[in-house]
Amino acid sequence: MNAISTPIPSHTWISATWDEYLHHTQNRPQTKGYYYKNHLRLEMSQFFEHGKYHVAIIFAVNLFATLKGIPATGLDTTTPIF
């Protein structure tokens, strides 16, 4: 396998083989990767701690709304469709 010698740009689709995709996503829990039609996309979280606080806030708001009888809906980790 030929490893890509330059850094992979984050949040960008680039041409790559399946082996290159596996090479760049294995053993990297902070990286979310996608592979589609011989292209890969990596999304690397720079704010890993953000998720912990995000969940706490969502839980608190939902608990408050439930206790007060306020109907509430929300979306989390959604991706826009282009």
N, CA, C and O atoms as a Maestro MAE file, in Angstrom:
{
 s_m_m2io_version
 :::
 2.0.0
}

f_m_ct {
 s_m_title
 :::
 protein
 m_atom[328] {
  # First column is atom index #
  i_m_mmod_type
  r_m_x_coord
  r_m_y_coord
  r_m_z_coord
  i_m_residue_number
  s_m_chain_name
  s_m_pdb_residue_name
  s_m_pdb_atom_name
  i_m_atomic_number
  :::
  1 25 0.841 -1.186 0.000 1 A "MET " " N  " 7
  2 3 0.000 0.000 0.000 1 A "MET " " CA " 6
  3 2 0.879 1.241 0.000 1 A "MET " " C  " 6
  4 15 1.874 1.304 0.722 1 A "MET " " O  " 8
  5 25 0.519 2.206 -0.794 2 A "ASN " " N  " 7
  6 3 1.223 3.476 -0.818 2 A "ASN " " CA " 6
  7 2 0.537 4.440 0.121 2 A "ASN " " C  " 6
  8 15 -0.596 4.854 -0.125 2 A "ASN " " O  " 8
  9 25 1.202 4.794 1.174 3 A "ALA " " N  " 7
  10 3 0.623 5.733 2.132 3 A "ALA " " CA " 6
  11 2 0.688 7.136 1.553 3 A "ALA " " C  " 6
  12 15 1.623 7.477 0.828 3 A "ALA " " O  " 8
  13 25 -0.294 7.931 1.871 4 A "ILE " " N  " 7
  14 3 -0.301 9.313 1.422 4 A "ILE " " CA " 6
  15 2 0.702 10.072 2.271 4 A "ILE " " C  " 6
  16 15 0.633 10.043 3.499 4 A "ILE " " O  " 8
  17 25 1.644 10.758 1.611 5 A "SER " " N  " 7
  18 3 2.735 11.390 2.352 5 A "SER " " CA " 6
  19 2 2.366 12.771 2.886 5 A "SER " " C  " 6
  20 15 2.981 13.233 3.847 5 A "SER " " O  " 8
  21 25 1.396 13.432 2.300 6 A "THR " " N  " 7
  22 3 0.998 14.745 2.789 6 A "THR " " CA " 6
  23 2 -0.190 14.590 3.733 6 A "THR " " C  " 6
  24 15 -0.935 13.615 3.628 6 A "THR " " O  " 8
  25 25 -0.376 15.525 4.643 7 A "PRO " " N  " 7
  26 3 -1.513 15.426 5.567 7 A "PRO " " CA " 6
  27 2 -2.842 15.429 4.813 7 A "PRO " " C  " 6
  28 15 -2.990 16.093 3.788 7 A "PRO " " O  " 8
  29 25 -3.791 14.682 5.335 8 A "ILE " " N  " 7
  30 3 -5.127 14.621 4.751 8 A "ILE " " CA " 6
  31 2 -5.903 15.853 5.216 8 A "ILE " " C  " 6
  32 15 -5.984 16.106 6.417 8 A "ILE " " O  " 8
  33 25 -6.475 16.624 4.285 9 A "PRO " " N  " 7
  34 3 -7.288 17.761 4.724 9 A "PRO " " CA " 6
  35 2 -8.572 17.274 5.384 9 A "PRO " " C  " 6
  36 15 -9.200 16.324 4.917 9 A "PRO " " O  " 8
  37 25 -8.948 17.919 6.454 10 A "SER " " N  " 7
  38 3 -10.168 17.556 7.167 10 A "SER " " CA " 6
  39 2 -11.372 18.191 6.489 10 A "SER " " C  " 6
  40 15 -11.273 19.278 5.920 10 A "SER " " O  " 8
  41 25 -12.507 17.509 6.553 11 A "HIS " " N  " 7
  42 3 -13.782 18.006 6.037 11 A "HIS " " CA " 6
  43 2 -13.761 18.236 4.530 11 A "HIS " " C  " 6
  44 15 -14.445 19.130 4.032 11 A "HIS " " O  " 8
  45 25 -12.982 17.438 3.796 12 A "THR " " N  " 7
  46 3 -12.871 17.553 2.345 12 A "THR " " CA " 6
  47 2 -12.838 16.162 1.734 12 A "THR " " C  " 6
  48 15 -12.136 15.286 2.237 12 A "THR " " O  " 8
  49 25 -13.583 15.944 0.662 13 A "TRP " " N  " 7
  50 3 -13.536 14.665 -0.042 13 A "TRP " " CA " 6
  51 2 -12.301 14.635 -0.927 13 A "TRP " " C  " 6
  52 15 -12.067 15.556 -1.709 13 A "TRP " " O  " 8
  53 25 -11.499 13.556 -0.798 14 A "ILE " " N  " 7
  54 3 -10.324 13.395 -1.657 14 A "ILE " " CA " 6
  55 2 -10.312 11.980 -2.233 14 A "ILE " " C  " 6
  56 15 -10.851 11.048 -1.635 14 A "ILE " " O  " 8
  57 25 -9.705 11.838 -3.373 15 A "SER " " N  " 7
  58 3 -9.595 10.546 -4.028 15 A "SER " " CA " 6
  59 2 -8.636 9.653 -3.234 15 A "SER " " C  " 6
  60 15 -7.541 10.082 -2.870 15 A "SER " " O  " 8
  61 25 -9.052 8.408 -2.969 16 A "ALA " " N  " 7
  62 3 -8.213 7.491 -2.191 16 A "ALA " " CA " 6
  63 2 -8.704 6.060 -2.375 16 A "ALA " " C  " 6
  64 15 -9.844 5.821 -2.774 16 A "ALA " " O  " 8
  65 25 -7.828 5.125 -2.078 17 A "THR " " N  " 7
  66 3 -8.195 3.712 -2.108 17 A "THR " " CA " 6
  67 2 -8.788 3.319 -0.756 17 A "THR " " C  " 6
  68 15 -8.669 4.053 0.225 17 A "THR " " O  " 8
  69 25 -9.426 2.152 -0.721 18 A "TRP " " N  " 7
  70 3 -9.962 1.631 0.536 18 A "TRP " " CA " 6
  71 2 -8.840 1.407 1.548 18 A "TRP " " C  " 6
  72 15 -9.008 1.687 2.735 18 A "TRP " " O  " 8
  73 25 -7.707 0.909 1.087 19 A "ASP " " N  " 7
  74 3 -6.575 0.684 1.999 19 A "ASP " " CA " 6
  75 2 -6.075 1.990 2.600 19 A "ASP " " C  " 6
  76 15 -5.705 2.026 3.773 19 A "ASP " " O  " 8
  77 25 -6.060 3.056 1.819 20 A "GLU " " N  " 7
  78 3 -5.650 4.358 2.354 20 A "GLU " " CA " 6
  79 2 -6.655 4.843 3.402 20 A "GLU " " C  " 6
  80 15 -6.270 5.400 4.430 20 A "GLU " " O  " 8
  81 25 -7.939 4.628 3.133 21 A "TYR " " N  " 7
  82 3 -8.962 5.001 4.111 21 A "TYR " " CA " 6
  83 2 -8.742 4.272 5.431 21 A "TYR " " C  " 6
  84 15 -8.765 4.883 6.500 21 A "TYR " " O  " 8
  85 25 -8.528 2.956 5.345 22 A "LEU " " N  " 7
  86 3 -8.287 2.177 6.569 22 A "LEU " " CA " 6
  87 2 -7.045 2.655 7.292 22 A "LEU " " C  " 6
  88 15 -7.036 2.759 8.519 22 A "LEU " " O  " 8
  89 25 -5.996 2.947 6.539 23 A "HIS " " N  " 7
  90 3 -4.741 3.421 7.130 23 A "HIS " " CA " 6
  91 2 -4.956 4.699 7.951 23 A "HIS " " C  " 6
  92 15 -4.376 4.854 9.025 23 A "HIS " " O  " 8
  93 25 -5.780 5.598 7.449 24 A "HIS " " N  " 7
  94 3 -5.964 6.886 8.120 24 A "HIS " " CA " 6
  95 2 -7.037 6.891 9.194 24 A "HIS " " C  " 6
  96 15 -7.129 7.851 9.958 24 A "HIS " " O  " 8
  97 25 -7.848 5.846 9.273 25 A "THR " " N  " 7
  98 3 -8.914 5.846 10.283 25 A "THR " " CA " 6
  99 2 -8.695 4.853 11.418 25 A "THR " " C  " 6
  100 15 -9.324 4.978 12.469 25 A "THR " " O  " 8
  101 25 -7.832 3.886 11.234 26 A "GLN " " N  " 7
  102 3 -7.609 2.893 12.296 26 A "GLN " " CA " 6
  103 2 -6.856 3.515 13.454 26 A "GLN " " C  " 6
  104 15 -5.943 4.318 13.261 26 A "GLN " " O  " 8
  105 25 -7.243 3.141 14.638 27 A "ASN " " N  " 7
  106 3 -6.609 3.592 15.883 27 A "ASN " " CA " 6
  107 2 -6.684 5.099 16.088 27 A "ASN " " C  " 6
  108 15 -5.816 5.675 16.744 27 A "ASN " " O  " 8
  109 25 -7.696 5.737 15.543 28 A "ARG " " N  " 7
  110 3 -7.900 7.173 15.757 28 A "ARG " " CA " 6
  111 2 -9.348 7.399 16.197 28 A "ARG " " C  " 6
  112 15 -10.186 7.759 15.370 28 A "ARG " " O  " 8
  113 25 -9.657 7.198 17.473 29 A "PRO " " N  " 7
  114 3 -11.042 7.320 17.929 29 A "PRO " " CA " 6
  115 2 -11.609 8.740 17.770 29 A "PRO " " C  " 6
  116 15 -12.827 8.912 17.734 29 A "PRO " " O  " 8
  117 25 -10.749 9.748 17.676 30 A "GLN " " N  " 7
  118 3 -11.236 11.121 17.541 30 A "GLN " " CA " 6
  119 2 -11.562 11.473 16.097 30 A "GLN " " C  " 6
  120 15 -12.014 12.584 15.818 30 A "GLN " " O  " 8
  121 25 -11.336 10.532 15.167 31 A "THR " " N  " 7
  122 3 -11.564 10.796 13.752 31 A "THR " " CA " 6
  123 2 -12.803 10.065 13.260 31 A "THR " " C  " 6
  124 15 -12.942 8.858 13.458 31 A "THR " " O  " 8
  125 25 -13.695 10.795 12.625 32 A "LYS " " N  " 7
  126 3 -14.848 10.193 11.968 32 A "LYS " " CA " 6
  127 2 -14.508 10.151 10.488 32 A "LYS " " C  " 6
  128 15 -14.140 11.170 9.902 32 A "LYS " " O  " 8
  129 25 -14.630 8.972 9.880 33 A "GLY " " N  " 7
  130 3 -14.261 8.838 8.483 33 A "GLY " " CA " 6
  131 2 -15.395 8.320 7.627 33 A "GLY " " C  " 6
  132 15 -16.252 7.571 8.096 33 A "GLY " " O  " 8
  133 25 -15.394 8.724 6.374 34 A "TYR " " N  " 7
  134 3 -16.387 8.284 5.401 34 A "TYR " " CA " 6
  135 2 -15.647 7.833 4.143 34 A "TYR " " C  " 6
  136 15 -14.618 8.402 3.779 34 A "TYR " " O  " 8
  137 25 -16.178 6.813 3.488 35 A "TYR " " N  " 7
  138 3 -15.614 6.348 2.220 35 A "TYR " " CA " 6
  139 2 -16.752 6.095 1.256 35 A "TYR " " C  " 6
  140 15 -17.675 5.339 1.560 35 A "TYR " " O  " 8
  141 25 -16.689 6.732 0.079 36 A "TYR " " N  " 7
  142 3 -17.766 6.591 -0.903 36 A "TYR " " CA " 6
  143 2 -17.193 6.778 -2.300 36 A "TYR " " C  " 6
  144 15 -16.579 7.802 -2.602 36 A "TYR " " O  " 8
  145 25 -17.400 5.785 -3.139 37 A "LYS " " N  " 7
  146 3 -16.979 5.831 -4.544 37 A "LYS " " CA " 6
  147 2 -15.524 6.292 -4.699 37 A "LYS " " C  " 6
  148 15 -15.238 7.271 -5.388 37 A "LYS " " O  " 8
  149 25 -14.621 5.567 -4.048 38 A "ASN " " N  " 7
  150 3 -13.174 5.825 -4.136 38 A "ASN " " CA " 6
  151 2 -12.754 7.211 -3.647 38 A "ASN " " C  " 6
  152 15 -11.780 7.782 -4.137 38 A "ASN " " O  " 8
  153 25 -13.484 7.735 -2.694 39 A "HIS " " N  " 7
  154 3 -13.126 9.009 -2.064 39 A "HIS " " CA " 6
  155 2 -13.257 8.866 -0.554 39 A "HIS " " C  " 6
  156 15 -14.132 8.155 -0.060 39 A "HIS " " O  " 8
  157 25 -12.388 9.543 0.166 40 A "LEU " " N  " 7
  158 3 -12.490 9.525 1.615 40 A "LEU " " CA " 6
  159 2 -12.661 10.931 2.144 40 A "LEU " " C  " 6
  160 15 -12.269 11.912 1.513 40 A "LEU " " O  " 8
  161 25 -13.253 11.000 3.310 41 A "ARG " " N  " 7
  162 3 -13.445 12.270 4.015 41 A "ARG " " CA " 6
  163 2 -13.200 11.992 5.493 41 A "ARG " " C  " 6
  164 15 -13.777 11.064 6.061 41 A "ARG " " O  " 8
  165 25 -12.354 12.786 6.103 42 A "LEU " " N  " 7
  166 3 -12.070 12.653 7.525 42 A "LEU " " CA " 6
  167 2 -12.566 13.897 8.252 42 A "LEU " " C  " 6
  168 15 -12.388 15.022 7.786 42 A "LEU " " O  " 8
  169 25 -13.181 13.671 9.385 43 A "GLU " " N  " 7
  170 3 -13.616 14.778 10.233 43 A "GLU " " CA " 6
  171 2 -12.985 14.567 11.598 43 A "GLU " " C  " 6
  172 15 -13.345 13.645 12.328 43 A "GLU " " O  " 8
  173 25 -12.050 15.425 11.927 44 A "MET " " N  " 7
  174 3 -11.324 15.301 13.178 44 A "MET " " CA " 6
  175 2 -11.836 16.335 14.174 44 A "MET " " C  " 6
  176 15 -11.816 17.538 13.916 44 A "MET " " O  " 8
  177 25 -12.286 15.842 15.298 45 A "SER " " N  " 7
  178 3 -12.820 16.723 16.327 45 A "SER " " CA " 6
  179 2 -11.681 17.402 17.075 45 A "SER " " C  " 6
  180 15 -10.820 16.742 17.657 45 A "SER " " O  " 8
  181 25 -11.692 18.710 17.051 46 A "GLN " " N  " 7
  182 3 -10.715 19.470 17.832 46 A "GLN " " CA " 6
  183 2 -11.253 19.773 19.225 46 A "GLN " " C  " 6
  184 15 -10.513 20.207 20.108 46 A "GLN " " O  " 8
  185 25 -12.536 19.543 19.407 47 A "PHE " " N  " 7
  186 3 -13.174 19.858 20.676 47 A "PHE " " CA " 6
  187 2 -13.807 18.598 21.246 47 A "PHE " " C  " 6
  188 15 -15.028 18.518 21.384 47 A "PHE " " O  " 8
  189 25 -12.988 17.626 21.574 48 A "PHE " " N  " 7
  190 3 -13.472 16.335 22.039 48 A "PHE " " CA " 6
  191 2 -14.286 16.474 23.321 48 A "PHE " " C  " 6
  192 15 -15.258 15.743 23.516 48 A "PHE " " O  " 8
  193 25 -13.908 17.391 24.186 49 A "GLU " " N  " 7
  194 3 -14.615 17.601 25.453 49 A "GLU " " CA " 6
  195 2 -15.980 18.238 25.235 49 A "GLU " " C  " 6
  196 15 -16.841 18.161 26.111 49 A "GLU " " O  " 8
  197 25 -16.191 18.861 24.091 50 A "HIS " " N  " 7
  198 3 -17.454 19.536 23.802 50 A "HIS " " CA " 6
  199 2 -18.644 18.596 23.978 50 A "HIS " " C  " 6
  200 15 -19.671 18.996 24.525 50 A "HIS " " O  " 8
  201 25 -18.517 17.359 23.522 51 A "GLY " " N  " 7
  202 3 -19.613 16.397 23.598 51 A "GLY " " CA " 6
  203 2 -20.072 16.134 25.018 51 A "GLY " " C  " 6
  204 15 -21.265 15.962 25.267 51 A "GLY " " O  " 8
  205 25 -19.132 16.101 25.949 52 A "LYS " " N  " 7
  206 3 -19.472 15.844 27.353 52 A "LYS " " CA " 6
  207 2 -20.347 16.961 27.910 52 A "LYS " " C  " 6
  208 15 -21.334 16.692 28.595 52 A "LYS " " O  " 8
  209 25 -20.000 18.194 27.624 53 A "TYR " " N  " 7
  210 3 -20.771 19.329 28.125 53 A "TYR " " CA " 6
  211 2 -22.094 19.456 27.370 53 A "TYR " " C  " 6
  212 15 -23.116 19.824 27.949 53 A "TYR " " O  " 8
  213 25 -22.062 19.153 26.091 54 A "HIS " " N  " 7
  214 3 -23.256 19.224 25.259 54 A "HIS " " CA " 6
  215 2 -24.344 18.292 25.808 54 A "HIS " " C  " 6
  216 15 -25.503 18.688 25.925 54 A "HIS " " O  " 8
  217 25 -23.969 17.075 26.136 55 A "VAL " " N  " 7
  218 3 -24.925 16.105 26.666 55 A "VAL " " CA " 6
  219 2 -25.482 16.578 28.010 55 A "VAL " " C  " 6
  220 15 -26.677 16.430 28.266 55 A "VAL " " O  " 8
  221 25 -24.646 17.136 28.858 56 A "ALA " " N  " 7
  222 3 -25.112 17.610 30.164 56 A "ALA " " CA " 6
  223 2 -26.151 18.723 30.001 56 A "ALA " " C  " 6
  224 15 -27.150 18.753 30.720 56 A "ALA " " O  " 8
  225 25 -25.915 19.626 29.064 57 A "ILE " " N  " 7
  226 3 -26.859 20.724 28.832 57 A "ILE " " CA " 6
  227 2 -28.171 20.190 28.261 57 A "ILE " " C  " 6
  228 15 -29.248 20.594 28.700 57 A "ILE " " O  " 8
  229 25 -28.087 19.288 27.291 58 A "ILE " " N  " 7
  230 3 -29.299 18.696 26.713 58 A "ILE " " CA " 6
  231 2 -30.108 17.979 27.790 58 A "ILE " " C  " 6
  232 15 -31.330 18.116 27.845 58 A "ILE " " O  " 8
  233 25 -29.432 17.217 28.646 59 A "PHE " " N  " 7
  234 3 -30.121 16.503 29.718 59 A "PHE " " CA " 6
  235 2 -30.818 17.479 30.660 59 A "PHE " " C  " 6
  236 15 -31.974 17.268 31.028 59 A "PHE " " O  " 8
  237 25 -30.124 18.539 31.050 60 A "ALA " " N  " 7
  238 3 -30.699 19.507 31.983 60 A "ALA " " CA " 6
  239 2 -31.925 20.199 31.383 60 A "ALA " " C  " 6
  240 15 -32.939 20.368 32.061 60 A "ALA " " O  " 8
  241 25 -31.832 20.595 30.126 61 A "VAL " " N  " 7
  242 3 -32.963 21.262 29.474 61 A "VAL " " CA " 6
  243 2 -34.151 20.309 29.352 61 A "VAL " " C  " 6
  244 15 -35.290 20.698 29.611 61 A "VAL " " O  " 8
  245 25 -33.888 19.067 28.961 62 A "ASN " " N  " 7
  246 3 -34.968 18.082 28.843 62 A "ASN " " CA " 6
  247 2 -35.602 17.778 30.196 62 A "ASN " " C  " 6
  248 15 -36.822 17.648 30.289 62 A "ASN " " O  " 8
  249 25 -34.802 17.665 31.228 63 A "LEU " " N  " 7
  250 3 -35.334 17.416 32.565 63 A "LEU " " CA " 6
  251 2 -36.229 18.579 33.013 63 A "LEU " " C  " 6
  252 15 -37.329 18.362 33.521 63 A "LEU " " O  " 8
  253 25 -35.753 19.799 32.822 64 A "PHE " " N  " 7
  254 3 -36.542 20.979 33.177 64 A "PHE " " CA " 6
  255 2 -37.879 20.992 32.420 64 A "PHE " " C  " 6
  256 15 -38.937 21.198 33.015 64 A "PHE " " O  " 8
  257 25 -37.812 20.770 31.103 65 A "ALA " " N  " 7
  258 3 -39.042 20.782 30.289 65 A "ALA " " CA " 6
  259 2 -40.007 19.693 30.735 65 A "ALA " " C  " 6
  260 15 -41.215 19.922 30.798 65 A "ALA " " O  " 8
  261 25 -39.491 18.524 31.041 66 A "THR " " N  " 7
  262 3 -40.343 17.426 31.492 66 A "THR " " CA " 6
  263 2 -41.012 17.751 32.821 66 A "THR " " C  " 6
  264 15 -42.216 17.551 32.975 66 A "THR " " O  " 8
  265 25 -40.246 18.246 33.773 67 A "LEU " " N  " 7
  266 3 -40.798 18.570 35.086 67 A "LEU " " CA " 6
  267 2 -41.833 19.695 35.024 67 A "LEU " " C  " 6
  268 15 -42.776 19.713 35.815 67 A "LEU " " O  " 8
  269 25 -41.664 20.624 34.094 68 A "LYS " " N  " 7
  270 3 -42.588 21.745 33.950 68 A "LYS " " CA " 6
  271 2 -43.722 21.448 32.977 68 A "LYS " " C  " 6
  272 15 -44.609 22.281 32.789 68 A "LYS " " O  " 8
  273 25 -43.705 20.258 32.351 69 A "GLY " " N  " 7
  274 3 -44.759 19.907 31.402 69 A "GLY " " CA " 6
  275 2 -44.673 20.668 30.092 69 A "GLY " " C  " 6
  276 15 -45.681 20.843 29.407 69 A "GLY " " O  " 8
  277 25 -43.506 21.111 29.746 70 A "ILE " " N  " 7
  278 3 -43.305 21.872 28.508 70 A "ILE " " CA " 6
  279 2 -42.943 20.896 27.385 70 A "ILE " " C  " 6
  280 15 -41.948 20.178 27.493 70 A "ILE " " O  " 8
  281 25 -43.735 20.861 26.312 71 A "PRO " " N  " 7
  282 3 -43.374 19.983 25.199 71 A "PRO " " CA " 6
  283 2 -42.097 20.488 24.521 71 A "PRO " " C  " 6
  284 15 -41.954 21.678 24.241 71 A "PRO " " O  " 8
  285 25 -41.195 19.577 24.272 72 A "ALA " " N  " 7
  286 3 -39.923 19.978 23.662 72 A "ALA " " CA " 6
  287 2 -39.439 18.910 22.695 72 A "ALA " " C  " 6
  288 15 -39.613 17.713 22.925 72 A "ALA " " O  " 8
  289 25 -38.846 19.356 21.640 73 A "THR " " N  " 7
  290 3 -38.185 18.454 20.684 73 A "THR " " CA " 6
  291 2 -36.853 19.077 20.345 73 A "THR " " C  " 6
  292 15 -36.656 20.283 20.488 73 A "THR " " O  " 8
  293 25 -35.954 18.250 19.901 74 A "GLY " " N  " 7
  294 3 -34.648 18.767 19.527 74 A "GLY " " CA " 6
  295 2 -33.931 17.829 18.586 74 A "GLY " " C  " 6
  296 15 -34.309 16.671 18.413 74 A "GLY " " O  " 8
  297 25 -32.900 18.354 17.991 75 A "LEU " " N  " 7
  298 3 -32.056 17.567 17.107 75 A "LEU " " CA " 6
  299 2 -30.625 17.653 17.615 75 A "LEU " " C  " 6
  300 15 -30.181 18.692 18.104 75 A "LEU " " O  " 8
  301 25 -29.922 16.554 17.490 76 A "ASP " " N  " 7
  302 3 -28.533 16.548 17.912 76 A "ASP " " CA " 6
  303 2 -27.711 15.795 16.872 76 A "ASP " " C  " 6
  304 15 -28.183 14.825 16.279 76 A "ASP " " O  " 8
  305 25 -26.501 16.241 16.661 77 A "THR " " N  " 7
  306 3 -25.588 15.660 15.678 77 A "THR " " CA " 6
  307 2 -26.259 15.405 14.346 77 A "THR " " C  " 6
  308 15 -26.258 14.286 13.833 77 A "THR " " O  " 8
  309 25 -26.823 16.443 13.806 78 A "THR " " N  " 7
  310 3 -27.456 16.337 12.503 78 A "THR " " CA " 6
  311 2 -26.498 16.842 11.428 78 A "THR " " C  " 6
  312 15 -25.629 17.673 11.690 78 A "THR " " O  " 8
  313 25 -26.671 16.335 10.239 79 A "THR " " N  " 7
  314 3 -25.847 16.755 9.112 79 A "THR " " CA " 6
  315 2 -26.763 17.339 8.054 79 A "THR " " C  " 6
  316 15 -27.755 16.715 7.678 79 A "THR " " O  " 8
  317 25 -26.436 18.547 7.563 80 A "PRO " " N  " 7
  318 3 -27.292 19.137 6.531 80 A "PRO " " CA " 6
  319 2 -27.210 18.325 5.240 80 A "PRO " " C  " 6
  320 15 -26.162 17.772 4.905 80 A "PRO " " O  " 8
  321 25 -28.306 18.263 4.538 81 A "ILE " " N  " 7
  322 3 -28.341 17.576 3.247 81 A "ILE " " CA " 6
  323 2 -28.230 18.650 2.169 81 A "ILE " " C  " 6
  324 15 -29.026 19.587 2.114 81 A "ILE " " O  " 8
  325 25 -27.235 18.490 1.327 82 A "PHE " " N  " 7
  326 3 -27.005 19.483 0.276 82 A "PHE " " CA " 6
  327 2 -27.566 18.985 -1.024 82 A "PHE " " C  " 6
  328 15 -27.477 19.674 -2.040 82 A "PHE " " O  " 8
  :::
 }
 m_bond[327] {
  # First column is bond index #
  i_m_from
  i_m_to
  i_m_order
  :::
  1 1 2 1
  2 2 3 1
  3 3 4 2
  4 3 5 1
  5 5 6 1
  6 6 7 1
  7 7 8 2
  8 7 9 1
  9 9 10 1
  10 10 11 1
  11 11 12 2
  12 11 13 1
  13 13 14 1
  14 14 15 1
  15 15 16 2
  16 15 17 1
  17 17 18 1
  18 18 19 1
  19 19 20 2
  20 19 21 1
  21 21 22 1
  22 22 23 1
  23 23 24 2
  24 23 25 1
  25 25 26 1
  26 26 27 1
  27 27 28 2
  28 27 29 1
  29 29 30 1
  30 30 31 1
  31 31 32 2
  32 31 33 1
  33 33 34 1
  34 34 35 1
  35 35 36 2
  36 35 37 1
  37 37 38 1
  38 38 39 1
  39 39 40 2
  40 39 41 1
  41 41 42 1
  42 42 43 1
  43 43 44 2
  44 43 45 1
  45 45 46 1
  46 46 47 1
  47 47 48 2
  48 47 49 1
  49 49 50 1
  50 50 51 1
  51 51 52 2
  52 51 53 1
  53 53 54 1
  54 54 55 1
  55 55 56 2
  56 55 57 1
  57 57 58 1
  58 58 59 1
  59 59 60 2
  60 59 61 1
  61 61 62 1
  62 62 63 1
  63 63 64 2
  64 63 65 1
  65 65 66 1
  66 66 67 1
  67 67 68 2
  68 67 69 1
  69 69 70 1
  70 70 71 1
  71 71 72 2
  72 71 73 1
  73 73 74 1
  74 74 75 1
  75 75 76 2
  76 75 77 1
  77 77 78 1
  78 78 79 1
  79 79 80 2
  80 79 81 1
  81 81 82 1
  82 82 83 1
  83 83 84 2
  84 83 85 1
  85 85 86 1
  86 86 87 1
  87 87 88 2
  88 87 89 1
  89 89 90 1
  90 90 91 1
  91 91 92 2
  92 91 93 1
  93 93 94 1
  94 94 95 1
  95 95 96 2
  96 95 97 1
  97 97 98 1
  98 98 99 1
  99 99 100 2
  100 99 101 1
  101 101 102 1
  102 102 103 1
  103 103 104 2
  104 103 105 1
  105 105 106 1
  106 106 107 1
  107 107 108 2
  108 107 109 1
  109 109 110 1
  110 110 111 1
  111 111 112 2
  112 111 113 1
  113 113 114 1
  114 114 115 1
  115 115 116 2
  116 115 117 1
  117 117 118 1
  118 118 119 1
  119 119 120 2
  120 119 121 1
  121 121 122 1
  122 122 123 1
  123 123 124 2
  124 123 125 1
  125 125 126 1
  126 126 127 1
  127 127 128 2
  128 127 129 1
  129 129 130 1
  130 130 131 1
  131 131 132 2
  132 131 133 1
  133 133 134 1
  134 134 135 1
  135 135 136 2
  136 135 137 1
  137 137 138 1
  138 138 139 1
  139 139 140 2
  140 139 141 1
  141 141 142 1
  142 142 143 1
  143 143 144 2
  144 143 145 1
  145 145 146 1
  146 146 147 1
  147 147 148 2
  148 147 149 1
  149 149 150 1
  150 150 151 1
  151 151 152 2
  152 151 153 1
  153 153 154 1
  154 154 155 1
  155 155 156 2
  156 155 157 1
  157 157 158 1
  158 158 159 1
  159 159 160 2
  160 159 161 1
  161 161 162 1
  162 162 163 1
  163 163 164 2
  164 163 165 1
  165 165 166 1
  166 166 167 1
  167 167 168 2
  168 167 169 1
  169 169 170 1
  170 170 171 1
  171 171 172 2
  172 171 173 1
  173 173 174 1
  174 174 175 1
  175 175 176 2
  176 175 177 1
  177 177 178 1
  178 178 179 1
  179 179 180 2
  180 179 181 1
  181 181 182 1
  182 182 183 1
  183 183 184 2
  184 183 185 1
  185 185 186 1
  186 186 187 1
  187 187 188 2
  188 187 189 1
  189 189 190 1
  190 190 191 1
  191 191 192 2
  192 191 193 1
  193 193 194 1
  194 194 195 1
  195 195 196 2
  196 195 197 1
  197 197 198 1
  198 198 199 1
  199 199 200 2
  200 199 201 1
  201 201 202 1
  202 202 203 1
  203 203 204 2
  204 203 205 1
  205 205 206 1
  206 206 207 1
  207 207 208 2
  208 207 209 1
  209 209 210 1
  210 210 211 1
  211 211 212 2
  212 211 213 1
  213 213 214 1
  214 214 215 1
  215 215 216 2
  216 215 217 1
  217 217 218 1
  218 218 219 1
  219 219 220 2
  220 219 221 1
  221 221 222 1
  222 222 223 1
  223 223 224 2
  224 223 225 1
  225 225 226 1
  226 226 227 1
  227 227 228 2
  228 227 229 1
  229 229 230 1
  230 230 231 1
  231 231 232 2
  232 231 233 1
  233 233 234 1
  234 234 235 1
  235 235 236 2
  236 235 237 1
  237 237 238 1
  238 238 239 1
  239 239 240 2
  240 239 241 1
  241 241 242 1
  242 242 243 1
  243 243 244 2
  244 243 245 1
  245 245 246 1
  246 246 247 1
  247 247 248 2
  248 247 249 1
  249 249 250 1
  250 250 251 1
  251 251 252 2
  252 251 253 1
  253 253 254 1
  254 254 255 1
  255 255 256 2
  256 255 257 1
  257 257 258 1
  258 258 259 1
  259 259 260 2
  260 259 261 1
  261 261 262 1
  262 262 263 1
  263 263 264 2
  264 263 265 1
  265 265 266 1
  266 266 267 1
  267 267 268 2
  268 267 269 1
  269 269 270 1
  270 270 271 1
  271 271 272 2
  272 271 273 1
  273 273 274 1
  274 274 275 1
  275 275 276 2
  276 275 277 1
  277 277 278 1
  278 278 279 1
  279 279 280 2
  280 279 281 1
  281 281 282 1
  282 282 283 1
  283 283 284 2
  284 283 285 1
  285 285 286 1
  286 286 287 1
  287 287 288 2
  288 287 289 1
  289 289 290 1
  290 290 291 1
  291 291 292 2
  292 291 293 1
  293 293 294 1
  294 294 295 1
  295 295 296 2
  296 295 297 1
  297 297 298 1
  298 298 299 1
  299 299 300 2
  300 299 301 1
  301 301 302 1
  302 302 303 1
  303 303 304 2
  304 303 305 1
  305 305 306 1
  306 306 307 1
  307 307 308 2
  308 307 309 1
  309 309 310 1
  310 310 311 1
  311 311 312 2
  312 311 313 1
  313 313 314 1
  314 314 315 1
  315 315 316 2
  316 315 317 1
  317 317 318 1
  318 318 319 1
  319 319 320 2
  320 319 321 1
  321 321 322 1
  322 322 323 1
  323 323 324 2
  324 323 325 1
  325 325 326 1
  326 326 327 1
  327 327 328 2
  :::
 }
}
